[in-house]
Amino acid sequence: MVDPISISNPARLRPNPVQPEGSTTAHVASPSGQPVESIDQVRLSDTASIKMAERLTEAGPPLDTECVTRLKQAVADGHYPVDAQRITDSIFQDYSALMR
């Protein structure tokens, strides 16, 4: 038997607004709800950036390999439930959110 797939809290990618280069005003609210006028920036040296990239590469992607294995097996066995209407609705919702 395959564990049911729960999407009560699906991970969805949402685009973050991009601040124009050279802009110092952010459209972000502080914990008090007041607008923040500027945001600190952190810049890593090339060496630090390379070391961080190497560490992330060594660690691998942040995913649940056990869950991936179960899903692969369910697909291979033909027991993975696919709801085409639900998938289509989700794609259109994400597309609609991107177009706003």
N, C-alpha and C positions, 0 to 999 in steps of 0.2 A: 504494500500500500504506500502511496505517496502522500507526504504531508501537504495539506492545503496551502496554497499560496495566498498570503495575506497582503493586501495592498491598502490597509487602513492608514498607513503612514508612508506612502510611496516617496522615494527620492526623486525629485524632479529638478532638472537643471533650469535655472532661471538666470537670464542675463543680468549682470550687474551694470548699472549705468557707468559710463566711462566719462571721467573728468577731462575736459580739454587740456592739452599741455599748456603749462604756464598759468593755469587758473589756480587761484588761492582760496576760493570760496567753495565750500562743499555743501551739498544739499542733503545733509545728514543731521539727525536730531541727537542731542545729548541725552543722557539718562533723565534729565529734568524736563525734556521735551523742547528745549530751546534750540534754535539752529546753531550749528557749529560754524564758526567763521573760517577756521583753518584746520588743517590736518597735518600732523607730523609725518614726515616721510623717512623711510629707512632705505639706504642703498647699500647693497653688499658689494664687496670688492670682487673682482673676477675670480680670485682664488677661493673666496668663501662661497661664491655661487657654484663653482665647479665641485667643491667638496659637498655642498648640500645636494646637488644633483646626483653625485655618486652615492650618497647615503640613501636617497630616495630610490635610486635604481636598485641598490642592493636589497632594500627592504621589500621591494615589489609593490604591486598595487594593493590598496586597502580594500580587500574583498574577503568574503567568507567562502573559502575554498570548499568547505564541507557542503555548504548550500549549493554551490555551483555543481559539485559532483552529483548531488541528489537530483538537481534539475536536468543535468545531462542524461542521467539514467532514466528519468521519467520520460524525457523526449525520445530516447532510444527505444524504450519499451512501449511507446505510444500511449502513455498514461498522463501526459501533460495537457491540462485543460486549456484550450485556446478559445477565447471569446472575441471573435473578430469585431463585433460591434463595439465592445468595450475598448479595444485597441484603437479602432478608428476614432471613437469619441475622444480618447486621450490625445491622439495626434492632433486632431483639430483644435482641442482646447489649448494645447501648447502653441500651435501655430497662431491661433487667435491672440494669445498673450504676447507673442513676439511682435505681432503687427500693431499693437497698441502704442 
